[in-house]
Amino acid sequence: MSADVPKDDAHKHWLVRTKTIRRLWILFIAALAVTVLFDFIVDRHGRFGLDATFGFPAWYGLLTCVAMIIGAKALGTVLQREDTYYDHE
């Protein structure tokens, strides 16, 4: 067992560990920051006006991800069944 891994995280799946979650957040934030920084380097020519705004790929990706999560939660509440749905009495 590694010294930097907490006891409770040692037997968890690697995607559920606290250290991995922190690293993924840092990776995702860095990816968004690089996307915004590319606006200073690359001269983009928007086709629809809105896509020519500063940081468009970053904020559009973030808003789309949030919309997908909200949509999935809403769909989950519509499709959710009771715990006893398949019980045959």
N, C-alpha and C positions, 0 to 999 in steps of 0.2 A: 504494500500500500504506500502511496506517495505521501510525503509530509505536507504538501500544500493542498491536499484534497480532504475536506471535512469528513468525519466518520459517517455521517448520514448520507453523503453523496457517493461513497465508495461503491455501493452496490446498485446504484441507479443507472438507468440507460444514459448514454453520453449526452443525448439531447436534452435531458431533464436536469442535468447537473448545474449547479449555480455558476460555476466557473465557465462552463460552455455557454450558458445563456448570456453572461456578461461579454464574452468574446464575440458572440453573434451580434449583439447590440452594437458593439464597437465597429464590427465589420460593416454592418448595414448603414450606420451613421457615416462611416468613412466613404462608403460607396455613394451616398447621397451628396456628400461634400465634394467628392471628385466630379460628380456630374455637374454640380453648380460651378466648380472651378473651370470646367471645360468651356463654359460660356465666355470666359475671358480669352480663351485660346482659339476656339473655333468660331468662325463667322457664319452663323446659321441664318438662312433665309426662310422665314416662315411662309407657309402657303395660305393660312387662314387668318392671320393677324394675331390670334391668341397664342399660337405656337411660336411666335417670335419674341415673346416676353422673356425677361431674364429668369433663368432657373426653371424654365418650363418642364424639362424632363423630370427634374427632381420633384417639384410640387405636384405635377400631374400623376406621377407614379405613386406618390404618397396618398393623394386623394383617391386614386383608383383602388389602392390596397385597402384603405379604410372603407370605401363603398362595398368592396367584395366581402369584407368581414361583417359589416352590418347586414348585407344581403344574405349571407350564410346563416347568421343568427336568426334573422326573420324567417328564412326558409325552414330552419330547424324547429322553430316554435310552431309553424304550420304543420309540419310533417310529424311532429312528436306524438308518440302513442303512450298510453298508460302502461305502468309496469306489468299489469295483469292482462295485457292485450291478447297474448297467446295462451293464456290459461284456459283449459277446457274443464269445466266443472260438471 
